[in-house]
Amino acid sequence: MRGTAIVFHGNAGHVGHRAFYAQALLPLGFRVILAEYPGYGPRAGEPGEANFIRDAGELVALACGQYGGPLLLVGESLGAAVAAGAGALQPERTAGLVLITPWDRLAHVASHHYPWLPVKWLLRDPYDTAARLARFERPVVVIVAEQDRIVPARFGVALHAALGGPKHLMQIEGAGHNDWPGRVDASWWRTATGPAP
């Protein structure tokens, strides 16, 4: 067993739509935990950045207590911000991060889509991944989708540039924000998870 991968999904849908992570990571020797957010799927609770990251931190502590290390945190889109937040809170329990279609700051993504609005004043939750990882020293793999129109690749590239610790940038050629799983294979997943545990 290489360790435990805790997966934090994107904003759309719920954990029941993310079985492909288990199908990809189990053959590579990972125990896989598919995390669900408060207020998503069958879970009660209030959605929001503080609740998501607090809950994710509790899950990291629980997994560490039950299975030991190493723990690899995998996050997709919104989940990349949640994984980064949980990892930054508990770096001693986090072997590495794999951040798929992430952003540096949510305000930058919002300004891209709504350039005429003062979005940084309208956002309830900042989801500032770059700031959260400013002192993070574990390996981070940043993965962008070349044709991403929801979180354009440049925001993931900016996050990668801001990281001070060990890091690796990957791009999925021709992929958009939601179709990238169909454009990767087992060899790709081995590369993506290689620098961590």
C-alpha positions as CSV (number, residue, x, y, z in Angstrom):
1,M,0.0,0.0,0.0
2,R,1.5,3.3,-1.1
3,G,-0.7,5.3,1.3
4,T,-4.1,6.9,1.4
5,A,-5.4,9.3,-1.2
6,I,-8.2,11.7,0.0
7,V,-10.1,13.1,-2.9
8,F,-12.0,16.4,-2.8
9,H,-14.3,16.9,-5.8
10,G,-15.3,20.0,-7.7
11,N,-18.4,22.2,-7.2
12,A,-20.8,20.3,-9.5
13,G,-22.4,17.1,-8.4
14,H,-21.4,15.1,-5.4
15,V,-19.1,12.3,-4.4
16,G,-21.2,9.7,-6.1
17,H,-20.1,11.1,-9.4
18,R,-16.4,10.6,-8.7
19,A,-15.9,6.8,-8.8
20,F,-13.3,7.3,-11.6
21,Y,-10.8,8.5,-8.9
22,A,-11.1,5.2,-7.1
23,Q,-10.8,3.3,-10.4
24,A,-7.6,5.2,-11.2
25,L,-5.9,5.3,-7.8
26,L,-6.7,1.8,-6.4
27,P,-4.6,0.0,-9.0
28,L,-1.7,2.3,-8.1
29,G,-1.7,1.1,-4.5
30,F,-3.7,3.8,-2.8
31,R,-6.4,3.4,-0.3
32,V,-9.0,5.9,-1.6
33,I,-11.3,8.1,0.5
34,L,-13.8,10.2,-1.6
35,A,-14.6,13.2,0.6
36,E,-18.1,14.8,0.6
37,Y,-18.7,18.4,1.7
38,P,-21.2,19.7,4.3
39,G,-24.4,20.5,2.4
40,Y,-23.6,18.3,-0.6
41,G,-25.1,15.0,-1.5
42,P,-26.7,13.3,1.5
43,R,-24.6,15.4,4.0
44,A,-26.2,18.0,6.2
45,G,-24.4,21.2,7.0
46,E,-23.8,24.7,5.6
47,P,-21.7,25.0,2.4
48,G,-18.8,27.5,2.5
49,E,-15.1,27.8,2.6
50,A,-14.6,27.8,6.3
51,N,-16.8,24.8,6.8
52,F,-15.3,22.9,3.9
53,I,-11.8,23.4,5.0
54,R,-12.5,22.7,8.7
55,D,-14.4,19.5,7.7
56,A,-11.5,18.4,5.4
57,G,-9.0,19.0,8.2
58,E,-11.0,16.7,10.5
59,L,-11.1,14.1,7.8
60,V,-7.3,14.3,7.3
61,A,-6.8,13.9,11.1
62,L,-9.2,10.9,11.2
63,A,-7.5,9.2,8.2
64,C,-4.1,9.7,9.7
65,G,-5.3,8.3,13.0
66,Q,-6.9,5.3,11.5
67,Y,-4.4,4.5,8.7
68,G,-1.3,6.4,9.4
69,G,0.7,8.0,6.6
70,P,1.4,8.9,4.0
71,L,-1.6,10.9,3.0
72,L,-2.0,12.3,-0.5
73,L,-4.6,15.0,-0.9
74,V,-6.2,15.2,-4.3
75,G,-8.4,18.1,-5.3
76,E,-10.3,19.1,-8.4
77,S,-11.4,22.7,-9.1
78,L,-13.2,23.8,-5.9
79,G,-11.7,20.7,-4.3
80,A,-8.2,21.9,-5.1
81,A,-8.8,24.9,-2.9
82,V,-10.2,22.7,-0.2
83,A,-7.3,20.2,-0.4
84,A,-4.8,23.1,-0.3
85,G,-6.5,24.5,2.8
86,A,-6.5,21.2,4.6
87,G,-2.9,20.5,3.7
88,A,-1.8,23.9,4.8
89,L,-3.4,23.4,8.2
90,Q,-1.8,20.0,8.7
91,P,1.4,19.9,6.7
92,E,2.9,17.3,9.1
93,R,0.1,14.9,8.0
94,T,0.2,15.7,4.3
95,A,2.7,13.9,2.1
96,G,1.7,16.0,-1.0
97,L,-1.0,17.6,-3.0
98,V,-2.3,16.9,-6.5
99,L,-4.4,19.9,-7.6
100,I,-6.4,19.5,-10.8
101,T,-7.8,22.5,-12.6
102,P,-7.0,24.8,-9.7
103,W,-6.9,28.6,-9.4
104,D,-4.6,30.9,-7.6
105,R,-7.4,33.2,-6.3
106,L,-11.1,32.7,-6.9
107,A,-11.4,36.5,-7.4
108,H,-9.2,36.2,-10.5
109,V,-11.5,33.5,-12.0
110,A,-14.6,35.6,-11.2
111,S,-13.0,38.7,-12.7
112,H,-12.3,36.7,-15.9
113,H,-16.0,35.8,-16.2
114,Y,-17.4,39.1,-15.0
115,P,-14.9,41.8,-15.8
116,W,-17.5,44.6,-15.4
117,L,-18.3,43.7,-11.8
118,P,-16.4,44.5,-8.6
119,V,-16.1,40.7,-7.9
120,K,-13.5,40.9,-5.1
121,W,-16.0,42.8,-3.1
122,L,-18.9,40.5,-3.9
123,L,-17.3,37.2,-3.2
124,R,-18.4,35.7,0.1
125,D,-15.4,33.3,0.3
126,P,-12.0,34.2,-1.1
127,Y,-10.6,30.7,-1.7
128,D,-7.1,32.2,-2.0
129,T,-5.2,29.0,-2.7
130,A,-1.9,30.9,-3.4
131,A,-2.0,32.5,0.0
132,R,-2.8,29.3,1.8
133,L,0.1,27.5,0.2
134,A,2.6,30.4,0.6
135,R,4.6,28.5,3.3
136,F,3.7,24.9,2.2
137,E,6.8,22.9,1.8
138,R,5.5,19.5,0.7
139,P,5.4,18.4,-3.0
140,V,2.6,19.9,-5.0
141,V,1.5,18.8,-8.5
142,V,-0.5,21.4,-10.4
143,I,-2.5,20.1,-13.3
144,V,-4.2,22.4,-15.8
145,A,-6.5,21.6,-18.7
146,E,-5.4,23.3,-21.9
147,Q,-8.9,24.2,-23.2
148,D,-10.4,25.0,-19.8
149,R,-13.0,27.7,-20.2
150,I,-14.3,27.6,-16.6
151,V,-10.9,27.9,-14.8
152,P,-8.5,28.9,-17.6
153,A,-5.2,27.2,-17.4
154,R,-3.4,30.5,-16.7
155,F,-4.8,30.6,-13.2
156,G,-3.3,27.2,-12.4
157,V,0.0,28.3,-14.0
158,A,-0.1,31.3,-11.7
159,L,-0.6,29.1,-8.7
160,H,2.3,26.9,-9.7
161,A,4.5,30.0,-10.1
162,A,3.6,31.2,-6.6
163,L,4.6,28.0,-4.9
164,G,7.9,28.0,-3.0
165,G,8.3,24.3,-2.2
166,P,8.8,21.3,-4.5
167,K,6.4,21.5,-7.4
168,H,5.5,20.1,-10.8
169,L,3.3,21.5,-13.5
170,M,1.3,19.2,-15.9
171,Q,-1.0,20.2,-18.7
172,I,-3.7,17.9,-20.2
173,E,-3.6,18.6,-23.9
174,G,-7.0,19.4,-25.5
175,A,-8.9,19.0,-22.3
176,G,-11.6,21.2,-20.9
177,H,-12.7,21.7,-17.3
178,N,-15.0,18.7,-17.1
179,D,-13.8,16.3,-19.8
180,W,-10.2,15.8,-18.7
181,P,-10.8,12.4,-17.0
182,G,-11.5,10.8,-20.4
183,R,-8.2,12.2,-21.7
184,V,-5.8,10.6,-19.2
185,D,-4.7,7.0,-18.6
186,A,-3.0,4.8,-16.0
187,S,0.5,6.1,-17.0
188,W,-0.7,9.7,-16.6
189,W,-2.0,8.9,-13.1
190,R,1.3,7.3,-12.1
191,T,3.1,10.5,-13.2
192,A,0.6,12.7,-11.4
193,T,0.9,10.9,-8.1
194,G,4.7,10.1,-8.4
195,P,6.2,13.1,-6.5
196,A,4.0,12.5,-3.5
197,P,4.2,9.3,-1.3
